[in-house]
């Protein structure tokens, strides 16, 4: 059937919609770091034990990571606009509950609810943005703006969290989400018009939902527990074994059921596979870096929470520049791998500079240039990856393909925090043990050991980013966007629409 005349025209409200979608994304990304700054104060006020402190972070990560695929498929089945608005309202309510918490149980419950509604919100937001921007150049610009917000939001969260904790109260790190969510939900309700025919009308794959959720929760929890209890801990090993069994059962199920939660074709297409792998690995390196630099600046250099947040500004500037001025300008002119692979290599060079960290390292001489290179490289690499996230995928699977990108990064974040932190802690312990005999200042030795541990782990991050570059160079083989690469239509099959559907990636 031929297109109706209006179907070939771009959505007139697409730029307004971008404002509300980006606002929602900023809220979710802020929440990944803003609570970290407030955690020590909140722990003291609510009487949370040291053993349970990590659950304020872990409860969010488990719910978010475990339910992402389910949230993505709900967006496909139920409608992306509706899922987006419900996710925003739920996230606001969970934030209000967390801000008003009077005890440990309420706080942990609120964090789990935030993660669950975030898992609805994130895939719906990404797939909405993708189906509303159909022109390659406009998409590049929109994804550049969105990518800069997604990439830099974590550092903005450190600044805002520092301000709110120091000058107001830790509870405002939760309450600040409410105006974000309300404005985004109201704006989305009145502005966003989801294209007709892109909804998936098949039934929900309940066995797939159960197996994927339990498998991902076990995997994320295994890495989270490894960080505190060690890799040889019985429960840690048990979680990894359970995760492997559950996810293998999930793959077998998805290959057999008529309407799978995650069609295996979403994973097996070469370019999408390259995006999922390379970005998942890059997030492993980046999450570890955020953790180490935050500790280095506050513990070794004595920076306040606010000053620490501002110290991350060069990375934000680099990401915005790489995303909007390099990636967005070139992604319609050159093949994606010629941006992704060099981008990851530039980021690895920035990481390489940070291996030279010492107790007396200069911020302007070492940390600032390293952050600029990291931001430039990651921003440049993210842009073409965004355009490839649903390369060739059926529009009815756009939500779950988006969720797969988020899932790879959420799992990557959990792996990065646990793996690199464990490497750093081990290197610190061995350094202090080998230098204790001749040490005259125990405090200085402790700081030197900590920094040695950081630099040892950062070497691993350099190697991981280099592998990301290699994967991007070898697996990603499509031409430039709009240059004839196979992509999905934004309308239903019966409408014959041929506009591209591409979904960006989000960093948590």
Number of C-alpha atoms within 10 A of each C-alpha: 8 8 13 10 7 8 15 12 10 15 18 12 12 19 17 13 23 23 17 23 25 23 20 28 28 24 26 29 25 27 26 20 23 27 23 18 25 24 20 15 15 24 19 11 13 15 13 20 11 11 8 13 17 16 19 22 20 21 21 23 27 27 23 29 27 29 26 32 30 27 27 32 30 22 31 26 20 13 21 30 22 18 23 28 24 16 26 31 19 20 29 24 20 26 27 19 20 26 22 16 18 13 15 21 12 16 25 21 18 26 27 24 23 28 29 27 26 30 27 31 31 30 36 32 29 30 29 28 26 25 25 26 25 22 13 19 18 14 24 25 20 22 32 30 19 29 29 26 25 26 25 26 25 26 25 22 25 29 24 23 29 26 21 21 23 16 9 11 16 25 20 23 28 25 19 20 24 20 12 19 26 17 15 24 25 14 17 24 16 9 17 23 17 18 18 12 16 23 21 22 13 12 11 16 18 12 16 24 21 15 20 26 25 19 25 28 21 24 27 27 25 27 26 26 21 23 21 15 14 17 17 9 13 10 16 23 17 13 21 19 15 18 24 16 13 21 20 15 16 23 17 13 18 19 14 9 13 12 16 22 25 26 18 13 13 22 17 11 16 16 24 26 20 26 30 22 20 30 30 24 26 27 28 25 31 24 22 24 22 17 15 22 20 19 18 21 18 14 13 19 16 12 16 14 23 19 16 22 23 17 22 23 19 22 25 25 18 23 32 27 21 29 32 23 16 21 31 27 18 20 27 20 14 16 18 29 28 18 25 32 26 20 30 31 23 25 30 30 18 24 27 20 19 24 21 17 21 19 15 9 13 12 14 10 9 17 22 19 18 24 25 23 25 29 30 28 30 31 35 35 34 32 33 31 31 26 27 28 26 33 28 20 24 21 27 24 25 35 33 28 31 30 32 24 29 29 25 19 28 26 24 25 28 26 27 27 24 25 21 27 22 19 17 23 19 14 21 23 15 14 18 19 12 9 12 14 8 8 12 9 9 11 10 13 19 18 19 20 24 26 25 25 24 30 24 21 25 28 19 18 27 24 15 21 29 23 20 27 27 20 21 30 19 13 18 25 16 17 16 20 25 16 13 9 15 14 20 23 23 28 24 19 16 10 17 13 19 16 21 29 28 36 29 29 31 28 25 22
